[in-house]
Amino acid sequence: MPNKIITWVIMFGFSLSLALLASMLGEANIWAILSIFTVTYFVCDVTLSVME
């Protein structure tokens, strides 16, 4: 169970950093930033589920 929490934190941090990178590159639209975050998180989640 702790391993699941660690992977969740890593996924969350990775998604958040990509979203922040997009905002620093001049993407001011909050919905675009949220969609980048959501898609990245979903892809990470699916990838981890397949790997298990």
Buried (B, 14 or more C-beta within 10 A) or exposed (E): EEEEEEBBEEBBEBBBEBBEEBBEEEEEEEEEBEEBBEEBBEEBBEEBEEEE
